[in-house]
Amino acid sequence: TSTASTGYGSDMRIKPDLTHFYDNIYTTYSSTGYGQFGGTSGATPCTVGHFGLLMQMWHAGVFPGFGGGASVFADRPKSTTAKALMINNAYRYNWKAGGSNANMWRNRQGWGMAHPGNLYTNRNKLFIINETDIIKPLEKRTYELTVPPGEPEFAATLVYIDVQGNPAVQTQHRVNDLSLRVISPSQVSYWGNNGMWDTNSGQQGGPDGDNWTAPGGSRDVKNTTENVFLQNPEAGKWQVIISGDEITKDTHVETPALDADYALVVRGVIAAAPPC
């Protein structure tokens, strides 16, 4: 066995973003045998390989309305979109069930293990914003999406690129703050990441939190990845709201204004064409 890095970050951000096996990873070593490797150096390339499959699926047009360019390099998704897609469809360990996964807390698994199979299975019920929408300070963008009857899960993932923080301030690395909020057809509000991570156990993490979002809450001021994961969602029109709560640095340099862009992936909805 070997060891691998775990979270949280020094400012209590949820890290890692994704997890993978860290020991006894076998691969070809010679023409007659296999070798093994592990640690973060094993988990990372395994995850990168899954992202390679995501890029190939995108290029092949697996996700309606995207792909089909001259090469996989010509029409690949934005890095934030790739990250949001993989997190949104990841396999998540249930540490609440005990057993061998009892210590797979949020600070150890992040948002789960990359799962290209889930991406493919869910391809026709995804709503995707590939950094095409821009938000200014204190603005809000609202998306109305329909959840069909009998849908087993609803999942919304927001990812945005932030500028570097001040290394001298270890309690807060985030600079800009974009937030995710979801409102059900019956007006139940869910803030991104609410109830899904342990904020009480300090740097070592702990068993509090859950794989499913708790209703209510307030905006997450730490993380640049936010999720709302729900079981057995109510059928009907849902609102997904992105708010530019604190934008002090320009991260959308294509325009002269102070603004930011983001990736948004929503699963469990009637897929809509991407905006023009």
N, C-alpha and C positions, 0 to 999 in steps of 0.2 A: 504494500500500500504506500501511498504518498499523501502529501497535503496540497491543498489549494486555497486560494484567497477567498474570504467571505466578507460580508458587510457587517454592520452598516458603514456608510461613509463617516468621516470624522465629524460631519455636521448633521449626521443622522439621516442622510438621504438613503433611499432604498437601493442597495447594491448587493449582489450583482444584478444586472438587468435580466439575464438568463443564466441557467445552470446547465451543466452536463457532467457525465461521469468523470471522476478524477483519478481512478486507479484501475489497474488490470485492463487497459485498453489495448487490444491486440491488433497488430498490423503485419503486413509482409515484411520480413527482415532479410531474407535471402531466397534463393531459388529452392531451398529445401526446408525452410522453417519460418516461424513467426517470432516477433519480438513484442514487447509491451512497453508502454509509456504511461505517464499520468501527470498529476498535478494540474495547475492552471495551464501549463504548456500542453496538456492533453485535452482538457475541457474546451479550450479556446478553438483549436483547429476543428474539432468536431462540430462546434456551433457554426464556425465559418463555412464549413461544408454545407450545412443546412441552408445558410443564406445563399450559397451558390445555386442550390436547387430553386430557391425562391426567385432569384434573378432569371433563371431559365424559364420558370413558369410564367413570369411577367412577360418576358420577350415572346413566348409562345401564345400569348393572348388568353391564358387561363382565366385571368380576372377580367370580366367583361368591360370593354371600353378602354383597355390599356394594352400596351405592347404592340407587336406587329411591325416594328421598325426594321431597318436594314441589318442591324446586328444587336446582340445582347448589350453591347456597350452604348448603342445609339439611343435606346429607349428604356434604360433601366430606371427603377423607381428612385426617388430621392432617398438618402440614407435614413431620414426620419420616417419615411413611409415604410421602408423595409423593416425597420425596427418595430414600428407600430403593428405591422402585419404579423410579425413573428410573435410578439408578446401577446397580441390579441388572441392568437390561435394556439398558444403554447399548452403543453401538458403540465398541469399543476399538481404537485404532491399534496395530499391531505394529511397534514401532521396531526390534525384533531383526532384521526382514527387510531392513532397509536401505532404500535408495531415497529417495523424497521424504518418507517418514515416519521417517527415521532419527533425527531429533532430537525426536520426539514422546514424550519421556520422561514419567515420572509427574508431574513438577513442571510440565509444560506441558499435558498433556491431562487431568490429574486421573484420574477413573475413566471417562473416555471422553466420547462425544457422545450427548446425549439422542436416543432413537430410539423414538417412539411406535409404529412398526410392529412392533418387537420386543415391546413391551408387549402389543399385541393378539395377536400370534402365540402368545405364551407364556401367555395369560390363564388357560388351564385347567390349568396345571401350576405354580401359585404357591401358596405358603402365606404368609399375611399376618397379622401382629399389628399392629393399628392403635392402639398405645398402650393396649391393654386390659389388659395385664399389668403388675404393679407389683413392684419388687424393692427389698429393704432391704439395708443394709450387710452385705456378706459372704455374702449369699444367692446361690443359684444356681437357675436355671430351665432345665429340660431338655425339649426337644421331640424326640419320636421320629417321624421321617418316612421314608416309603418311596420309594426311587428305583427306577423300573421298569427291566427289562432293556433295553439298547440306548439309554438316554438319553445324548445327546452331551455335555451339560454339567450340572454342579451349581454353583449359585451361592447363597450366603447373604450377606445384607447387614444389618448392625446400624447404626441411626442413633439418637442420643438428643440431646436439648437439654441444654446445659450452662449454668451461670451464667457471668457475665463473669469473666475472670481479672484478675490484677493487672497493669496496663500497665507497672509499674516492673520486672516480672520477665519479660523478653523470652525467656527460655529455656524457660518452661513456662506456657502459657495455659490448658491444661485444668485443671479443678477436680475434678469427679467423674470416676470411671473405671469404665465398664462394658466388659466384654470379651466377645469372641466366640470360641468354640472349637467345632470340628466333629470328630466321631469317626466313622470309616467302619465298615461292618459287620465288617471284619477288624481293627478297633481301631487304625487309623492316625490319629494326631491332627494337626489343622491349626489353628493359631492365626490369628486375623484379621490380614490384611495381611502375613503372614510371607513374605519373599522377593519382595514386590511393589513395593518402592520403594527408591530409592538413598539409603542413609544415610551414604555414604562421601564424596560429592562436595561436601558443604557446601551453601550457599545456592543455588548455580547448578544443582543437580540433576545428573543424569548418566545414563549408559546402563545402570547396574546395575539389578537388579530385573527383574520379568517381569509378564506379564498373568495368570499362573497362580500359585496359592498353593503354596509349598513345604511339605512335611510337617514336622512338629515345630515348633520355635520356642518363643516365650514371648509373654506378653500384650503388646499394643501399649499403651504408657503415654502416647502423644502424641495420638492421633486420636479424635474422637468419631464417626467413620464407620469401620467395619471390614468387610472383605469376605473371604470364602473362595470362590475361583473355581477349579473343577477340570474337567479334560477327561476324558471317558470314565469317569464315576464307576462304582464297583462297585454292582451291583444289591443291594437289600436295605434293611435298616433302618439309618438314619443317626441320630446324636444331634447336635442343635444345642444348645449350652449357652451361656446368657447368665449372666454372673457380675457381681455388684455389688462389685467389688474395692475401690473407694474411693468412698464416698458421704458427703461431709461437708456438702453443702448440699441442702436439700429442693427438688426440682424437680417433685414431684407434690403440689401444694398442696391438692388436693381432700381429702386425708387429713391428720390431725394428726401422723402419724408422719414420721420422717425416711426418705424413700424416693424412688424415681425411676421413671419409665416410659420406654418405648422403642418404636421401630418395628423390626420384623423382617420381612424378605422372603426367602423361600427359593424358588428356581426349580429345576425339574427333578425335582419330586416329585409324588406323587399328591396332588392338592389336597384339603385338609381344610377342613371348615366352620370359620368363626371361632369362638372361644370365646364362650359366653354372658355 
